[in-house]
């Protein structure tokens, strides 16, 4: 891993992606019936020229949640592997991924303030919702456009280096800590054969059930 110094910001080839590792912190002690202290502490993200791939491996490897954002079609595929069962959902263009909550009354205010996050010069954005106010950051140093279609911050044109998001009962802050450019295989952006397609309601029910005792 490259330490949090000046990262490589050259233009990507088709066979390359920016790899960012985000540190996850939780806003609450419980996510549904699950203590957040046993939940994962990192998210892996790959920003390529045409796709964004994110992956969170759940507690004790009981589940893996992957989102594949097709930046051209503006669609997000959700892949969930839980206890050996594999399901997928392909969203409609412009639709948030299954399980991601849309904040009520979302307002975004772009500022001229900057900070260095994960080695990247990052621009500060003030966010206000019905329930809270917080700041997020994006970086123009990663040259991937329309990279935030898997988040509620789709109008932010540069990749996020620090942001807040809610997946089902899970409220998270994510901050980039490390980065590097990696060679990638285009197969990672495709749905594996073992995954069964389900509709949005079914996928969201399965995700919600990850945080219940039943």
C-alpha positions in Angstrom: 0.0 0.0 0.0 1.1 3.5 -0.7 1.2 5.6 2.5 -0.9 8.7 2.8 1.6 10.9 0.9 1.1 12.3 -2.6 -0.6 9.5 -4.6 -0.2 8.7 -8.2 -2.7 10.7 -10.2 -1.7 9.9 -13.8 -4.4 9.1 -16.4 -5.6 5.5 -16.3 -5.2 2.9 -19.0 -8.2 0.6 -19.7 -6.5 -2.1 -17.7 -5.9 0.0 -14.6 -7.9 1.4 -11.7 -7.3 3.7 -8.7 -7.6 1.5 -5.6 -8.7 3.3 -2.5 -9.1 1.8 0.9 -11.6 3.5 3.1 -11.7 3.3 6.9 -15.3 2.8 8.2 -16.6 4.2 11.4 -20.1 3.8 12.7 -22.4 6.5 14.0 -24.3 4.2 16.3 -23.5 1.2 18.6 -26.1 -1.0 17.1 -27.2 -1.7 13.5 -30.6 -3.2 14.0 -29.8 -6.2 16.3 -26.1 -6.3 15.4 -23.4 -4.6 17.5 -21.4 -2.4 15.2 -18.2 -3.3 17.0 -18.2 -6.6 15.2 -18.8 -5.1 11.7 -16.1 -4.5 9.1 -13.7 -1.6 9.4 -12.8 -1.1 5.8 -14.2 -0.8 2.3 -12.2 -1.5 -0.9 -13.0 0.6 -4.0 -11.7 0.5 -7.5 -12.2 3.5 -9.7 -11.7 2.7 -13.4 -12.4 4.7 -16.5 -15.9 3.3 -16.9 -16.8 1.5 -13.7 -16.6 1.9 -9.9 -16.3 -1.4 -7.9 -16.8 -1.4 -4.1 -16.6 -4.3 -1.7 -17.3 -4.8 2.0 -16.6 -8.1 3.6 -19.0 -8.7 6.6 -18.5 -9.9 10.1 -16.7 -13.3 10.3 -16.9 -13.5 6.5 -20.6 -14.2 6.7 -21.4 -11.9 3.9 -19.8 -9.9 1.1 -21.5 -6.9 -0.4 -20.3 -5.6 -3.8 -21.6 -2.7 -5.8 -20.6 -2.3 -9.5 -21.4 1.1 -10.9 -21.6 1.3 -14.7 -20.7 5.0 -15.3 -21.8 5.0 -18.9 -25.3 3.5 -18.3 -25.5 5.1 -14.9 -26.6 1.8 -13.4 -25.5 0.0 -10.3 -25.4 -3.8 -9.8 -25.6 -5.1 -6.2 -24.0 -8.5 -5.5 -24.6 -10.2 -2.2 -23.0 -13.4 -1.0 -24.4 -14.5 2.4 -23.8 -17.9 3.9 -23.0 -19.2 0.5 -26.1 -17.9 -1.2 -25.4 -15.5 -4.2 -28.0 -13.0 -5.4 -27.8 -9.9 -7.6 -29.9 -6.9 -8.5 -29.3 -4.6 -11.4 -30.7 -1.1 -10.8 -32.5 1.2 -13.2 -30.5 4.1 -14.6 -30.2 6.8 -12.0 -31.5 4.5 -9.2 -29.6 4.2 -5.9 -28.3 0.8 -5.1 -30.5 -1.6 -3.1 -30.4 -0.9 0.6 -28.9 2.6 0.3 -31.0 5.2 2.0 -31.8 8.5 0.3 -31.5 11.3 3.0 -34.7 13.3 3.3 -34.3 17.0 2.2 -30.8 16.6 0.9 -29.0 19.8 0.2 -25.4 20.1 -1.0 -23.3 23.3 -0.8 -19.9 23.3 -2.7 -17.3 25.3 -0.9 -13.8 26.6 -1.7 -12.3 25.0 1.3 -9.8 22.1 0.9 -8.1 19.4 2.9 -5.7 16.6 2.2 -7.4 13.2 2.7 -5.6 9.9 1.9 -2.9 12.0 0.2 -5.4 13.6 -2.2 -6.2 17.3 -2.3 -9.9 17.2 -1.5 -12.7 19.8 -1.8 -15.1 20.3 1.1 -18.8 20.1 0.6 -21.4 21.0 3.2 -24.3 18.6 3.4 -27.7 19.3 5.1 -30.6 16.9 5.5 -33.8 17.0 7.5 -32.0 15.3 10.4 -28.4 16.4 10.4 -25.5 18.5 9.0 -22.1 17.2 8.0 -19.2 17.7 5.6 -18.0 15.4 2.8 -15.0 15.7 0.5 -14.2 14.9 -3.1 -11.0 15.0 -5.1 -10.4 16.3 -8.6 -7.1 14.5 -8.6 -8.8 11.2 -9.5 -10.0 11.8 -13.0 -13.1 9.6 -13.1 -16.3 11.5 -13.9 -19.8 10.7 -12.6 -18.2 8.3 -10.0 -20.7 8.7 -7.2 -23.8 7.1 -8.7 -23.8 4.5 -6.0 -24.2 7.2 -3.3 -26.9 9.9 -2.6 -24.2 12.4 -3.8 -24.6 11.8 -7.5 -24.3 15.5 -8.3 -20.8 15.5 -7.0 -18.7 15.0 -10.1 -15.4 13.9 -8.5 -14.7 10.7 -6.4 -15.4 11.1 -2.7 -12.5 10.8 -0.3 -14.7 11.2 2.8 -18.5 10.8 3.0 -21.4 9.5 5.1 -23.9 6.9 3.9 -26.6 4.6 5.3 -27.0 1.0 4.2 -30.2 -0.4 5.7 -29.8 0.0 9.5 -26.1 0.7 9.1 -25.0 4.4 9.4 -21.3 4.8 8.3 -18.6 7.4 7.9 -16.0 6.4 5.3 -12.6 8.1 5.0 -9.9 7.3 2.4 -6.7 6.2 4.1 -4.6 4.6 1.4 -4.4 4.5 -2.4 -2.5 3.1 -5.4 -3.0 2.4 -9.0 -3.6 -1.4 -9.7 -3.9 -3.6 -12.8 -7.4 -5.0 -13.0 -9.3 -7.7 -14.9 -12.5 -6.5 -16.7 -14.2 -9.6 -15.4 -14.6 -8.0 -12.0 -17.2 -5.7 -13.4 -19.5 -8.6 -14.6 -22.0 -10.6 -12.7 -20.6 -14.0 -11.8 -22.5 -17.0 -13.2 -23.4 -18.3 -9.7 -25.4 -15.2 -8.8 -29.2 -15.5 -9.1 -31.0 -12.3 -10.2 -33.7 -11.0 -7.7 -35.9 -7.9 -7.8 -35.1 -4.8 -5.7 -37.6 -5.6 -2.9 -36.1 -9.1 -2.5 -32.6 -7.7 -2.4 -33.5 -5.1 0.2 -35.3 -7.6 2.4 -32.2 -9.9 2.3 -29.9 -6.9 3.2 -32.2 -5.8 6.0 -32.2 -9.4 7.4 -28.4 -9.2 7.8 -29.0 -6.9 10.7 -31.7 -8.9 12.5 -31.5 -11.8 14.9 -34.2 -13.9 13.2 
